[in-house]
Amino acid sequence: MKKQEWENIARAKMLLGLSDRASIIEIKRAFRQLSKKHHPDVASEKNKGSASDKMQELANAYHLLLNYCSQYDIPLIPDQNTTQDAEEWWLDRFGNDPLWGKADP
């Protein structure tokens, strides 16, 4: 993953107030709580524009994290200490997946 993509994930994680290992349930819970607080329908008339912008930012962060973490328990930070090559990294995370994993001979 490129540095810019990790930076986007880090910003999304910070915006939603998540730890480095957040479950999908935690991501959804954080989004719901923040969206109730910042939704344009609950904002005053003069703050509706900024509330709308904030909701869009929250929604983008939410979708980014869900797309990244949708079916796997993947940390939201890059592993700096890895000595694995690309294939080993993939098999370590997805090796047991019936679709993407390595088939037994």
N, C-alpha and C positions, 0 to 999 in steps of 0.2 A: 504494500500500500504506500502511496506517495505521502510525502511530508504534509502537503496541503490537506489531504484527506484526514490524516491524524489530527491536524490542527482543527479542522471542522468538527471532528468527533469530540475533541477536548472542549471546544466552545459549547457544543450542544450539551455535553455532560455537565459543565459548569452552570449553564443557563437553567437546567432542570434540577440542579443541586444533587447530582448522583455521585456515588462512589465509583472507583475504578472497576469494580465487578458488580454491576447492577443487573438484576434479573429483568425480564420483560414485564413482570408484574410491578416491579419498582419503577420502571420507566413509565408505565401507564398511570400508576398512582401519582407520580410526581407531575405528569402532564395534566391530569384531571384537577389536582389541587391548584396548580398555577393558573390553569385556564378559568377556573371558577373565580379566582382573584382578579385576573386581568381581562376578562371577557368584555367586549364593548357594550354589551347589554347592561352590565352592572356599573359601568363608568358614568361619571357625570357628563353632561352635554359638552362641556369645554374640553374634556379629556378623551372623548370618543376616538379621535384620530390617533393619539398616542397608544390608546388601548388596542386599537385595531392593528397597529404596527407591532405591538408587543405580542399579540395573539398570533400574528403571522410568523414572527420569529420563534415562538414556542412551538407552533405546528411544524415548522421546518426542522427544528431540532428533534422533535419527537419522531418524525418520519425518518430522518437520517439514522437515528439510533435504532429504531425498529428494523429498518432495512438491514443494518449492519449486524444486529444481534438476534435476528428473528427466530432462528431455530437452534442456536448454539450458545453455550456459555463461553463467550469470548471476552477477554478483558478489553476494556475501553481505552487501553494504553498499549503502545508497542512494547514488545519484549526486547529490551536492550541487551540481555545476557544470552540470547539464543546463539547456539552454534550449529543449528540445523540448516540444511540447505532447503530450498523451496519445496521439494517433494516431501522431505521429512516433516516440515512444518505442516503441510497440508494433511498428511496422514495422521499426524499427532492430533489434529483437531477434528478431522472428518473421516478418519479411517474406519470407524464403525458405522458410518452412514451407509445404508444399503444402496443408495444411488451414486454417491461420490466416492465411497471407500474403495479400497483395493479388494478385488474379488479373490477368494481363496481358491487355490488350484485344485 
